[in-house]
Amino acid sequence: MAVHHGKNGKVKLTTNVVAETTSWSINESVGVSDTTSMGDTAQTHLTGIPGWSGSVDCNYDPADTNGQNALTIGASVTIGFYSDGDGSGKQYFSGTASVTGLGRQGAMGEKVTASFSFTGNGALTSATVA
């Protein structure tokens, strides 16, 4: 069984690593349309079109011009999520996504953080680094 430790994770925009990433998540879903009729003894449904969304959390780095600064509201990005680094033979997930949310948070005595949320625009794919 291959278990990955989060310390090796990465997020990339095309080939540029998003600096200071502390966590990422991706979620795939599909809508359903109820087809249950009166008198049926169990619910039935049809599945719709799948989609995906995700988020990335970072230590805020204003100098990360090709990573964090490229994640502006409404931007279309090609993004890759790597759970075990980006070395040859490693699996990753990628797709085109629209940046739908951006947050920054700072508190006295704490580091400043940034968070980004995405909605997929097309399929999320799984591949292996060449």
Rosetta constraint file for C-alpha pairs under 8 A:
AtomPair CA 4 CA 8 HARMONIC 7.78 0.50
AtomPair CA 4 CA 83 HARMONIC 6.62 0.50
AtomPair CA 4 CA 84 HARMONIC 5.86 0.50
AtomPair CA 5 CA 9 HARMONIC 7.75 0.50
AtomPair CA 5 CA 83 HARMONIC 7.72 0.50
AtomPair CA 5 CA 84 HARMONIC 7.08 0.50
AtomPair CA 6 CA 23 HARMONIC 7.89 0.50
AtomPair CA 6 CA 83 HARMONIC 6.63 0.50
AtomPair CA 6 CA 84 HARMONIC 7.34 0.50
AtomPair CA 8 CA 83 HARMONIC 6.55 0.50
AtomPair CA 8 CA 84 HARMONIC 4.91 0.50
AtomPair CA 8 CA 85 HARMONIC 4.99 0.50
AtomPair CA 9 CA 23 HARMONIC 7.97 0.50
AtomPair CA 9 CA 81 HARMONIC 7.63 0.50
AtomPair CA 9 CA 82 HARMONIC 5.28 0.50
AtomPair CA 9 CA 83 HARMONIC 4.43 0.50
AtomPair CA 9 CA 84 HARMONIC 5.24 0.50
AtomPair CA 9 CA 85 HARMONIC 5.31 0.50
AtomPair CA 10 CA 17 HARMONIC 6.97 0.50
AtomPair CA 10 CA 18 HARMONIC 7.50 0.50
AtomPair CA 10 CA 21 HARMONIC 6.95 0.50
AtomPair CA 10 CA 81 HARMONIC 6.18 0.50
AtomPair CA 10 CA 82 HARMONIC 4.99 0.50
AtomPair CA 10 CA 83 HARMONIC 6.70 0.50
AtomPair CA 10 CA 84 HARMONIC 7.75 0.50
AtomPair CA 10 CA 85 HARMONIC 6.09 0.50
AtomPair CA 10 CA 86 HARMONIC 7.44 0.50
AtomPair CA 11 CA 17 HARMONIC 5.86 0.50
AtomPair CA 11 CA 18 HARMONIC 5.63 0.50
AtomPair CA 11 CA 21 HARMONIC 7.15 0.50
AtomPair CA 11 CA 24 HARMONIC 7.66 0.50
AtomPair CA 11 CA 56 HARMONIC 7.97 0.50
AtomPair CA 11 CA 79 HARMONIC 7.09 0.50
AtomPair CA 11 CA 80 HARMONIC 5.58 0.50
AtomPair CA 11 CA 81 HARMONIC 4.84 0.50
AtomPair CA 11 CA 82 HARMONIC 6.12 0.50
AtomPair CA 12 CA 16 HARMONIC 5.23 0.50
AtomPair CA 12 CA 17 HARMONIC 4.30 0.50
AtomPair CA 12 CA 18 HARMONIC 5.55 0.50
AtomPair CA 12 CA 67 HARMONIC 7.53 0.50
AtomPair CA 12 CA 79 HARMONIC 5.62 0.50
AtomPair CA 12 CA 80 HARMONIC 5.02 0.50
AtomPair CA 12 CA 81 HARMONIC 6.76 0.50
AtomPair CA 13 CA 17 HARMONIC 6.41 0.50
AtomPair CA 13 CA 18 HARMONIC 6.92 0.50
AtomPair CA 13 CA 66 HARMONIC 7.77 0.50
AtomPair CA 13 CA 67 HARMONIC 6.58 0.50
AtomPair CA 13 CA 77 HARMONIC 6.56 0.50
AtomPair CA 13 CA 78 HARMONIC 5.56 0.50
AtomPair CA 13 CA 79 HARMONIC 4.62 0.50
AtomPair CA 13 CA 80 HARMONIC 6.44 0.50
AtomPair CA 14 CA 77 HARMONIC 7.83 0.50
AtomPair CA 14 CA 78 HARMONIC 5.45 0.50
AtomPair CA 14 CA 79 HARMONIC 6.05 0.50
AtomPair CA 14 CA 80 HARMONIC 7.12 0.50
AtomPair CA 16 CA 66 HARMONIC 6.23 0.50
AtomPair CA 16 CA 67 HARMONIC 6.39 0.50
AtomPair CA 17 CA 66 HARMONIC 7.86 0.50
AtomPair CA 17 CA 67 HARMONIC 6.24 0.50
AtomPair CA 18 CA 64 HARMONIC 7.32 0.50
AtomPair CA 18 CA 66 HARMONIC 7.40 0.50
AtomPair CA 18 CA 67 HARMONIC 4.22 0.50
AtomPair CA 18 CA 68 HARMONIC 5.95 0.50
AtomPair CA 19 CA 58 HARMONIC 7.45 0.50
AtomPair CA 19 CA 61 HARMONIC 7.02 0.50
AtomPair CA 19 CA 64 HARMONIC 6.24 0.50
AtomPair CA 19 CA 67 HARMONIC 6.36 0.50
AtomPair CA 19 CA 68 HARMONIC 7.00 0.50
AtomPair CA 20 CA 58 HARMONIC 5.26 0.50
AtomPair CA 20 CA 59 HARMONIC 5.19 0.50
AtomPair CA 20 CA 60 HARMONIC 7.19 0.50
AtomPair CA 20 CA 61 HARMONIC 7.04 0.50
AtomPair CA 21 CA 56 HARMONIC 7.06 0.50
AtomPair CA 21 CA 57 HARMONIC 5.90 0.50
AtomPair CA 21 CA 58 HARMONIC 4.19 0.50
AtomPair CA 21 CA 59 HARMONIC 6.49 0.50
AtomPair CA 22 CA 56 HARMONIC 7.76 0.50
AtomPair CA 22 CA 57 HARMONIC 5.59 0.50
AtomPair CA 22 CA 58 HARMONIC 5.05 0.50
AtomPair CA 22 CA 59 HARMONIC 6.86 0.50
AtomPair CA 23 CA 56 HARMONIC 5.88 0.50
AtomPair CA 23 CA 57 HARMONIC 5.20 0.50
AtomPair CA 23 CA 58 HARMONIC 7.01 0.50
AtomPair CA 24 CA 54 HARMONIC 7.34 0.50
AtomPair CA 24 CA 55 HARMONIC 5.56 0.50
AtomPair CA 24 CA 56 HARMONIC 4.34 0.50
AtomPair CA 24 CA 57 HARMONIC 6.23 0.50
AtomPair CA 24 CA 81 HARMONIC 7.53 0.50
AtomPair CA 25 CA 54 HARMONIC 5.27 0.50
AtomPair CA 25 CA 55 HARMONIC 5.35 0.50
AtomPair CA 25 CA 56 HARMONIC 6.64 0.50
AtomPair CA 26 CA 52 HARMONIC 7.01 0.50
AtomPair CA 26 CA 53 HARMONIC 5.72 0.50
AtomPair CA 26 CA 54 HARMONIC 4.09 0.50
AtomPair CA 26 CA 55 HARMONIC 6.63 0.50
AtomPair CA 27 CA 52 HARMONIC 5.47 0.50
AtomPair CA 27 CA 53 HARMONIC 5.38 0.50
AtomPair CA 27 CA 54 HARMONIC 5.96 0.50
AtomPair CA 28 CA 50 HARMONIC 7.13 0.50
AtomPair CA 28 CA 51 HARMONIC 5.76 0.50
AtomPair CA 28 CA 52 HARMONIC 4.22 0.50
AtomPair CA 28 CA 53 HARMONIC 6.60 0.50
AtomPair CA 29 CA 50 HARMONIC 5.63 0.50
AtomPair CA 29 CA 51 HARMONIC 5.49 0.50
AtomPair CA 29 CA 52 HARMONIC 6.00 0.50
AtomPair CA 30 CA 47 HARMONIC 6.67 0.50
AtomPair CA 30 CA 48 HARMONIC 5.96 0.50
AtomPair CA 30 CA 49 HARMONIC 5.78 0.50
AtomPair CA 30 CA 50 HARMONIC 4.18 0.50
AtomPair CA 30 CA 51 HARMONIC 6.11 0.50
AtomPair CA 31 CA 47 HARMONIC 5.97 0.50
AtomPair CA 31 CA 48 HARMONIC 5.00 0.50
AtomPair CA 31 CA 49 HARMONIC 6.56 0.50
AtomPair CA 31 CA 50 HARMONIC 6.95 0.50
AtomPair CA 32 CA 45 HARMONIC 6.22 0.50
AtomPair CA 32 CA 46 HARMONIC 5.57 0.50
AtomPair CA 32 CA 47 HARMONIC 4.46 0.50
AtomPair CA 32 CA 48 HARMONIC 5.49 0.50
AtomPair CA 33 CA 45 HARMONIC 5.37 0.50
AtomPair CA 33 CA 46 HARMONIC 5.19 0.50
AtomPair CA 33 CA 47 HARMONIC 6.35 0.50
AtomPair CA 33 CA 48 HARMONIC 7.06 0.50
AtomPair CA 34 CA 43 HARMONIC 7.59 0.50
AtomPair CA 34 CA 44 HARMONIC 6.17 0.50
AtomPair CA 34 CA 45 HARMONIC 4.36 0.50
AtomPair CA 34 CA 46 HARMONIC 6.57 0.50
AtomPair CA 35 CA 43 HARMONIC 7.48 0.50
AtomPair CA 35 CA 44 HARMONIC 5.30 0.50
AtomPair CA 35 CA 45 HARMONIC 4.74 0.50
AtomPair CA 35 CA 46 HARMONIC 6.82 0.50
AtomPair CA 36 CA 40 HARMONIC 6.53 0.50
AtomPair CA 36 CA 42 HARMONIC 7.48 0.50
AtomPair CA 36 CA 43 HARMONIC 5.17 0.50
AtomPair CA 36 CA 44 HARMONIC 4.99 0.50
AtomPair CA 36 CA 45 HARMONIC 6.76 0.50
AtomPair CA 50 CA 123 HARMONIC 7.96 0.50
AtomPair CA 51 CA 120 HARMONIC 6.48 0.50
AtomPair CA 51 CA 121 HARMONIC 7.96 0.50
AtomPair CA 51 CA 122 HARMONIC 7.35 0.50
AtomPair CA 51 CA 123 HARMONIC 6.89 0.50
AtomPair CA 51 CA 124 HARMONIC 7.83 0.50
AtomPair CA 52 CA 119 HARMONIC 6.26 0.50
AtomPair CA 52 CA 120 HARMONIC 5.14 0.50
AtomPair CA 52 CA 123 HARMONIC 7.68 0.50
AtomPair CA 52 CA 124 HARMONIC 6.85 0.50
AtomPair CA 53 CA 117 HARMONIC 7.57 0.50
AtomPair CA 53 CA 118 HARMONIC 5.44 0.50
AtomPair CA 53 CA 119 HARMONIC 4.36 0.50
AtomPair CA 53 CA 120 HARMONIC 5.43 0.50
AtomPair CA 54 CA 117 HARMONIC 5.75 0.50
AtomPair CA 54 CA 118 HARMONIC 5.16 0.50
AtomPair CA 54 CA 119 HARMONIC 6.60 0.50
AtomPair CA 54 CA 120 HARMONIC 7.95 0.50
AtomPair CA 55 CA 115 HARMONIC 7.15 0.50
AtomPair CA 55 CA 116 HARMONIC 5.46 0.50
AtomPair CA 55 CA 117 HARMONIC 4.22 0.50
AtomPair CA 55 CA 118 HARMONIC 6.00 0.50
AtomPair CA 56 CA 115 HARMONIC 5.71 0.50
AtomPair CA 56 CA 116 HARMONIC 5.23 0.50
AtomPair CA 56 CA 117 HARMONIC 6.53 0.50
AtomPair CA 57 CA 113 HARMONIC 7.30 0.50
AtomPair CA 57 CA 114 HARMONIC 5.88 0.50
AtomPair CA 57 CA 115 HARMONIC 4.41 0.50
AtomPair CA 57 CA 116 HARMONIC 6.47 0.50
AtomPair CA 58 CA 113 HARMONIC 5.67 0.50
AtomPair CA 58 CA 114 HARMONIC 5.20 0.50
AtomPair CA 58 CA 115 HARMONIC 6.24 0.50
AtomPair CA 59 CA 111 HARMONIC 7.12 0.50
AtomPair CA 59 CA 112 HARMONIC 6.22 0.50
AtomPair CA 59 CA 113 HARMONIC 4.47 0.50
AtomPair CA 59 CA 114 HARMONIC 6.14 0.50
AtomPair CA 60 CA 68 HARMONIC 7.94 0.50
AtomPair CA 60 CA 104 HARMONIC 7.59 0.50
AtomPair CA 60 CA 112 HARMONIC 5.55 0.50
AtomPair CA 60 CA 113 HARMONIC 4.60 0.50
AtomPair CA 60 CA 114 HARMONIC 5.12 0.50
AtomPair CA 61 CA 68 HARMONIC 7.13 0.50
AtomPair CA 62 CA 68 HARMONIC 7.39 0.50
AtomPair CA 62 CA 69 HARMONIC 6.92 0.50
AtomPair CA 63 CA 69 HARMONIC 7.87 0.50
AtomPair CA 64 CA 68 HARMONIC 5.56 0.50
AtomPair CA 64 CA 69 HARMONIC 6.03 0.50
AtomPair CA 65 CA 69 HARMONIC 4.87 0.50
AtomPair CA 65 CA 70 HARMONIC 6.39 0.50
AtomPair CA 66 CA 70 HARMONIC 5.61 0.50
AtomPair CA 67 CA 71 HARMONIC 6.81 0.50
AtomPair CA 70 CA 75 HARMONIC 7.76 0.50
AtomPair CA 71 CA 75 HARMONIC 6.50 0.50
AtomPair CA 71 CA 77 HARMONIC 7.75 0.50
AtomPair CA 71 CA 99 HARMONIC 6.43 0.50
AtomPair CA 71 CA 116 HARMONIC 7.31 0.50
AtomPair CA 72 CA 99 HARMONIC 6.48 0.50
AtomPair CA 72 CA 102 HARMONIC 7.36 0.50
AtomPair CA 73 CA 98 HARMONIC 7.95 0.50
AtomPair CA 73 CA 99 HARMONIC 5.22 0.50
AtomPair CA 73 CA 100 HARMONIC 5.71 0.50
AtomPair CA 73 CA 101 HARMONIC 6.23 0.50
AtomPair CA 73 CA 102 HARMONIC 6.73 0.50
AtomPair CA 74 CA 98 HARMONIC 5.82 0.50
AtomPair CA 74 CA 99 HARMONIC 5.15 0.50
AtomPair CA 74 CA 100 HARMONIC 6.05 0.50
AtomPair CA 75 CA 98 HARMONIC 5.60 0.50
AtomPair CA 75 CA 99 HARMONIC 5.41 0.50
AtomPair CA 76 CA 96 HARMONIC 6.82 0.50
AtomPair CA 76 CA 97 HARMONIC 5.63 0.50
AtomPair CA 76 CA 98 HARMONIC 4.54 0.50
AtomPair CA 76 CA 99 HARMONIC 6.53 0.50
AtomPair CA 77 CA 96 HARMONIC 5.57 0.50
AtomPair CA 77 CA 97 HARMONIC 5.46 0.50
AtomPair CA 77 CA 98 HARMONIC 6.37 0.50
AtomPair CA 77 CA 99 HARMONIC 7.55 0.50
AtomPair CA 78 CA 94 HARMONIC 7.22 0.50
AtomPair CA 78 CA 95 HARMONIC 5.67 0.50
AtomPair CA 78 CA 96 HARMONIC 4.40 0.50
AtomPair CA 78 CA 97 HARMONIC 6.40 0.50
AtomPair CA 79 CA 94 HARMONIC 5.52 0.50
AtomPair CA 79 CA 95 HARMONIC 5.73 0.50
AtomPair CA 79 CA 96 HARMONIC 6.23 0.50
AtomPair CA 79 CA 97 HARMONIC 7.06 0.50
AtomPair CA 80 CA 92 HARMONIC 6.71 0.50
AtomPair CA 80 CA 93 HARMONIC 5.61 0.50
AtomPair CA 80 CA 94 HARMONIC 4.20 0.50
AtomPair CA 80 CA 95 HARMONIC 6.78 0.50
AtomPair CA 81 CA 92 HARMONIC 5.65 0.50
AtomPair CA 81 CA 93 HARMONIC 5.17 0.50
AtomPair CA 81 CA 94 HARMONIC 6.18 0.50
AtomPair CA 82 CA 86 HARMONIC 6.38 0.50
AtomPair CA 82 CA 90 HARMONIC 7.97 0.50
AtomPair CA 82 CA 91 HARMONIC 6.93 0.50
AtomPair CA 82 CA 92 HARMONIC 4.68 0.50
AtomPair CA 82 CA 93 HARMONIC 6.69 0.50
AtomPair CA 83 CA 91 HARMONIC 7.62 0.50
AtomPair CA 83 CA 92 HARMONIC 6.73 0.50
AtomPair CA 84 CA 90 HARMONIC 6.67 0.50
AtomPair CA 84 CA 91 HARMONIC 7.56 0.50
AtomPair CA 85 CA 90 HARMONIC 6.86 0.50
AtomPair CA 86 CA 90 HARMONIC 6.05 0.50
AtomPair CA 86 CA 91 HARMONIC 7.98 0.50
AtomPair CA 86 CA 92 HARMONIC 7.88 0.50
AtomPair CA 86 CA 129 HARMONIC 6.56 0.50
AtomPair CA 87 CA 129 HARMONIC 6.53 0.50
AtomPair CA 88 CA 128 HARMONIC 7.58 0.50
AtomPair CA 88 CA 129 HARMONIC 4.96 0.50
AtomPair CA 88 CA 130 HARMONIC 5.20 0.50
AtomPair CA 89 CA 128 HARMONIC 5.55 0.50
AtomPair CA 89 CA 129 HARMONIC 5.13 0.50
AtomPair CA 89 CA 130 HARMONIC 6.16 0.50
AtomPair CA 90 CA 128 HARMONIC 5.40 0.50
AtomPair CA 90 CA 129 HARMONIC 5.33 0.50
AtomPair CA 91 CA 126 HARMONIC 6.96 0.50
AtomPair CA 91 CA 127 HARMONIC 5.64 0.50
AtomPair CA 91 CA 128 HARMONIC 4.34 0.50
AtomPair CA 91 CA 129 HARMONIC 6.27 0.50
AtomPair CA 92 CA 126 HARMONIC 5.72 0.50
AtomPair CA 92 CA 127 HARMONIC 5.59 0.50
AtomPair CA 92 CA 128 HARMONIC 6.17 0.50
AtomPair CA 92 CA 129 HARMONIC 7.30 0.50
AtomPair CA 93 CA 124 HARMONIC 6.65 0.50
AtomPair CA 93 CA 125 HARMONIC 5.48 0.50
AtomPair CA 93 CA 126 HARMONIC 4.47 0.50
AtomPair CA 93 CA 127 HARMONIC 6.37 0.50
AtomPair CA 94 CA 124 HARMONIC 5.64 0.50
AtomPair CA 94 CA 125 HARMONIC 5.39 0.50
AtomPair CA 94 CA 126 HARMONIC 6.54 0.50
AtomPair CA 94 CA 127 HARMONIC 7.87 0.50
AtomPair CA 95 CA 120 HARMONIC 6.89 0.50
AtomPair CA 95 CA 121 HARMONIC 7.54 0.50
AtomPair CA 95 CA 122 HARMONIC 7.01 0.50
AtomPair CA 95 CA 123 HARMONIC 6.29 0.50
AtomPair CA 95 CA 124 HARMONIC 4.87 0.50
AtomPair CA 95 CA 125 HARMONIC 6.29 0.50
AtomPair CA 96 CA 120 HARMONIC 5.99 0.50
AtomPair CA 96 CA 121 HARMONIC 5.45 0.50
AtomPair CA 96 CA 122 HARMONIC 6.49 0.50
AtomPair CA 96 CA 123 HARMONIC 7.80 0.50
AtomPair CA 96 CA 124 HARMONIC 7.78 0.50
AtomPair CA 97 CA 118 HARMONIC 5.91 0.50
AtomPair CA 97 CA 119 HARMONIC 5.39 0.50
AtomPair CA 97 CA 120 HARMONIC 4.15 0.50
AtomPair CA 97 CA 121 HARMONIC 4.94 0.50
AtomPair CA 97 CA 122 HARMONIC 7.73 0.50
AtomPair CA 98 CA 118 HARMONIC 5.47 0.50
AtomPair CA 98 CA 119 HARMONIC 5.39 0.50
AtomPair CA 98 CA 120 HARMONIC 6.36 0.50
AtomPair CA 98 CA 121 HARMONIC 6.66 0.50
AtomPair CA 99 CA 116 HARMONIC 7.09 0.50
AtomPair CA 99 CA 117 HARMONIC 5.94 0.50
AtomPair CA 99 CA 118 HARMONIC 4.58 0.50
AtomPair CA 99 CA 119 HARMONIC 6.71 0.50
AtomPair CA 100 CA 116 HARMONIC 7.65 0.50
AtomPair CA 100 CA 117 HARMONIC 5.58 0.50
AtomPair CA 100 CA 118 HARMONIC 5.24 0.50
AtomPair CA 100 CA 119 HARMONIC 6.61 0.50
AtomPair CA 101 CA 115 HARMONIC 7.85 0.50
AtomPair CA 101 CA 116 HARMONIC 5.47 0.50
AtomPair CA 101 CA 117 HARMONIC 4.76 0.50
AtomPair CA 101 CA 118 HARMONIC 6.88 0.50
AtomPair CA 102 CA 114 HARMONIC 7.28 0.50
AtomPair CA 102 CA 115 HARMONIC 5.69 0.50
AtomPair CA 102 CA 116 HARMONIC 4.62 0.50
AtomPair CA 102 CA 117 HARMONIC 6.53 0.50
AtomPair CA 103 CA 114 HARMONIC 5.56 0.50
AtomPair CA 103 CA 115 HARMONIC 5.04 0.50
AtomPair CA 103 CA 116 HARMONIC 6.51 0.50
AtomPair CA 104 CA 112 HARMONIC 7.08 0.50
AtomPair CA 104 CA 113 HARMONIC 5.57 0.50
AtomPair CA 104 CA 114 HARMONIC 4.31 0.50
AtomPair CA 104 CA 115 HARMONIC 6.31 0.50
AtomPair CA 105 CA 112 HARMONIC 5.58 0.50
AtomPair CA 105 CA 113 HARMONIC 5.27 0.50
AtomPair CA 105 CA 114 HARMONIC 6.42 0.50
AtomPair CA 106 CA 110 HARMONIC 6.63 0.50
AtomPair CA 106 CA 111 HARMONIC 6.35 0.50
AtomPair CA 106 CA 112 HARMONIC 4.35 0.50
AtomPair CA 106 CA 113 HARMONIC 6.51 0.50
AtomPair CA 107 CA 111 HARMONIC 7.16 0.50
AtomPair CA 107 CA 112 HARMONIC 7.11 0.50
AtomPair CA 120 CA 124 HARMONIC 7.23 0.50
